[in-house]
Amino acid sequence: PSEPNYYQLRLTSRNFITLLASPGEKISVVSKDRYLPENYEIFGSEGSSLVKKLDDHLRKTIFKTDSISALYKESQENPGFDTIGPHLNDAYTKVIQDQRRFTIRFILENISSLVAIKALYQKLDSTTYVLHDNKDLQYLKIVA
């Protein structure tokens, strides 16, 4: 191919990374562990490094929201939940807002790269896109 393109480097269907490779790049992937998504470094590909940055940030966000959700669930039966519950809700909302801001900034900083398209379609879970507000349609138009 004469243009950058997406590729998957995978060991299994759940153990893979996404590469954004440009023609002529000599890409090296180094991992200290067999589970690639959380344990790899990439060299020789600016696009693939950007994909890693995007994926790493989302993975950290999902870890935080999962942790807050678990704490919320555990706390529901405890005395004082009426005090801690709203704080956990606020913390959850802030994590989601921070991810949204990061994604928007990332898109605007990488508007001419295919990585911006990947950023548009990131999901927090199987049904919730990071960019899910009606006003987020503007970013789809900008990238398209």
N, C-alpha and C positions, 0 to 999 in steps of 0.2 A: 504493500500500500504506500501511496505517496503522501498521505495525511496521517495525523495522529489517530490512534484507535484504541479502544478498550480491549483488554485481554484478562482472562482469569488464570491465575496460577493456583492450582488446587491439589490438595492431597486427598480430600474426600469432599462430598457435597456440602458439608458444613465447615470445612477447614480450607478456606481459600482467601486469597487477596486479589484485589482488582488492580491492574496496571493500566496506565494511560501512556502508551509508548508512541514515540515519534520515530519516523524512519531514520535509520542510522544509529540510534541509541544503543549503547552496550550497557545493559542493565544488570546489576548484581543485586541479589536478594540474600541477606544474611539473617538467619534465625537461630536463636539459642535454644529453641524449644520446638516441638513438633506441631504445636498449635500456632499456626501462622498469624492470624489476625491481630493478636495482642503482642506478638514477640518477634517482630522483624524490623530490619532496617533496609532501606533501599538506596542504591547509589546509581548514578548515571542516567537518571530520568527525572526531569523537572515535573512533568505531568504526573508521574507515579508518586513522587514525593508529595505533591499537592493532594492527590487522592488519599494518601496515608494520613496527612494532616486532617483532612475532612472526616475520614472514618474514625480516627483516634478520638477526635473531639466528640463525635456522636456517641461512640462507645462509652466514654466517660460520663456523658450526660445520662445515658440509659442506666448506667450503674448507679448514679446518684438518685435518679427517679425511682428505680427499683428499691433502693435502700430506704428512701423516704416512705414509699408505699408500704413496705414491710413494717417499718416502725409505726406508721399510722394504724395499720391493721392490728399489731400487737397492743398498741396503746388504747384501743377503743374500749376495752373491758376494764381498764385501770381507772382508779379515782384520779381526778385532775385532767381527764381527757378533754373536758370542755375548755381547759386552758391551753393544753399542748396541741390539740387538734388544729386550731386555727394557725398556730405557728408552723406546723408541718405543712398545712395547705399553702401558706405563704412561701415556705421554702421550696416546695414543689413547683409552684408557679414561677418563682424566680429562676429556677434551673431551666425550665422550659423557655422562658423569655430570653435568658442568656444564650441558649442554643440558637434560638431564632435570630437574635442580633448577630451572633457569630456567623451564621449561615448567610445572612443578607450581606454582611461586610465581605465575606469570602467570595460571594457571587460578584459583587461590584469590583473587587480587587482582581478577579480572574475572569472578567466578562468575555474575553476573547478566547478562552480555553474551553475545551470540551468538559473540563472538570466542573464548570459552572452548571452544566446540565445535570451531572450527578448530584450536585448540591440541591437542585430544585426538587429532586425526587426522594430525598432522604426521609425515612420514617422513624418515628419514636417507638412505634410498635406496629403490629400487622395492619392496623387501620388508620393510624394518625400520622399525617405528614408533618414535618417540622414547619413547613410553610403552608398553613392551612386556612389562614384568614382570606377573605375575599380580596382585601387590598394587596395580598401577596401575588395576585395575578400579574401585577405590573412587572415582577421579576421574570416571570415566564415570557412576557412580551419583550423585555429587554434582551434576554438571552436568545430568543428565537430570531 
